[in-house]
Amino acid sequence: MKRKIEIMDTTLRDGEQTSGVSFSVSEKKTISQLLLEELKVDRIEIASARVSEGELEAVKAVSKWAAKSGYLEKVEVLTFVDHGVSIDWMLRAGVKVQNLLTKGSLNHLKHQLKKSPEQHFDEISNVIELAVKKGIKTNVYLEDWSNGMRNSPSYVFQYLDFLVTQPIERILLPDTLGVLTPDETYIFLKDIKAKYPNTHFDFHAHNDYDLGTANALEAVKAGVDGLHLTVNGMGERAGNAPMASVIAVINDFLPDVEIGLKESSIYKVSKLVETFSGVRIPANKPIVGENVFTQTAGIHADGDNKKNLYFNDLLPERFGRKRTYALGKTSGKANIEKNLQELGLKLNDADLKKVTQRVIELGDLKETVTQDDLPYIISDVLASHAYQDKIKVESYVLSHSKGLRPSATIAIKINGEIFEEHAQGDGQFDAFMLALSSLYKSQGKTLPALIDYVVHIAPGSSSDALCETIITWKTEEKTFTTRGLDSDQTVCAIKATEKMLNIMESKSQELRVEKQDASQNQEVRQLYNDKIKI
């Protein structure tokens, strides 16, 4: 049979010690419900006794819900050796399990409490006895236990010899300052479990050296009975061992161990805690980070198309997530194809190559390119190849200042020749169009009327995302539209205008050819008629 490991979540107690974080009453209750009912953790530690009235109200709300739902024995509170003050606080709050904070190293005992081991043990015994009388169960924390094992192991074992005689549920062994190496974690816990095989021990890892997950893994290997974790690795300083990473490691690398957590709910709970805490999840954080299931390199997308060559056991679906393929300067055709498949689109090889090149160009400019941008990019690229670029907006300077009219200075290349113009207008694009109109008028040409102007932004995009401007133009003969694509709205409009100029130029060339053909036909007919007369 698999060995069961208990998971105690301490996001609402130790995780709340993250600098600047304070959960409200409703937030603590909501997170508690999700942890126990959705994520299926075994226990939750939700507060420290005596902290504040707000904390008391939060614990009352959680305990009231937990009592109705059958979870009260799973709700725990950190308490202190304080002659029963914490016990009274717990009775007011309605909770039934205390995690009693005591000294796990001789250094802390001597310099912080200035007491002998015997004095400390006697006070602890009195607190435990009072808890039993009040119907409260007790777990005991050995604060600074890791340094105790390094520097005063005889004290630690003297203390454990005392604790195993007491009516307690569990002994909680914290690496309070996050100083342990994986080897030390394994050796210390292996020795303790060998000496006290029938006692329940929890391991509580901190992440100061980024070893929290590794130490938790070694603790389970050593035979520990439970782990303390936090959602998103929240906690004081560098935080605690992160829930998502530790659960994934245990599930994938310890086949003889069983944990009851629901992996598919990890991401949902993680995002809620991110929202309530205001602490952003790093994009590269394992399991829950924004980028961790995103393939960027084109060769990876190609390999996934060919038998999932770049998959590992951390499949995103396990955690309620989905694999994506980034669009940017390292994208290849395979990345584009993967995203097109998601959208239900398919392009021929020639068009796919053009779209891929455009995505790479945008990535080089550090633009954010998303799957939602693809239809706009496709429309822009494919429409651009429907005509020849005879006219190019070579350069422009746009200005917008408080108290001064917006202005534009432009340089337009028409059939290889550069023309410049300057104008002021009611806005930057208006100034651009007035300068362009003046330039064309000097060439004996007129521009079509602008009759509609629409800007689209891809759903879910941010301020640096691509936007599409669609402009409708009207001439005497017809009405037509052009599109521009860029992260800047005014540049979008200029690009759409440039396309309009080329369409008009192409139409003008067609008319010139038609007139030339008509003239030649007239000459041929005249020659024919003259020949007949002769």
Secondary structure, DSSP 8 states (H G I E B T S, - for coil): --EE-EEEE-TTTTGGGSTT----HHHHHHHHHIIIIIS--SEEEEEETTS-HHHHHHHHHHHHHHHHHT-GGGEEEEEE-STTHHHHHHHHHT--EEEEEEE-SHHHIIIII---HHHHHHHHHHHHHHHHHTT-EEEEEEETHHHHHHH-HHHHHHHHHHHTTSS-SEEEEE-TTS---HHHHHHHHHHHHHH-TTS-EEEE-B-TTS-HHHHHHHHHHTT-SEEEEBGGG--STT-B-BHHHHHHHHHHH-TTEE----GGGHHHHHHHHHHHH-----TT-TTTSTTTTEE-SHHHHHHHHTT-TT--S--GGGGT---EE-BSTT--HHHHHHHHHHHT----HHHHHHHHHHHHHHHHTT-BB-GGGHHHHHHHHHHHTTS---EEEEEEEEE--TTS--EEEEEEEETTEEEEEEEE-SSHHHHHHHHHHHHHHHTT----EEEEEEEEE-TT--TTB-EEEEEEEE-SS-EEEEEEEESSHHHHHHHHHHHHHHHHHHHHHHHHHHHHHHHHHHHHHHHHHHHHH-
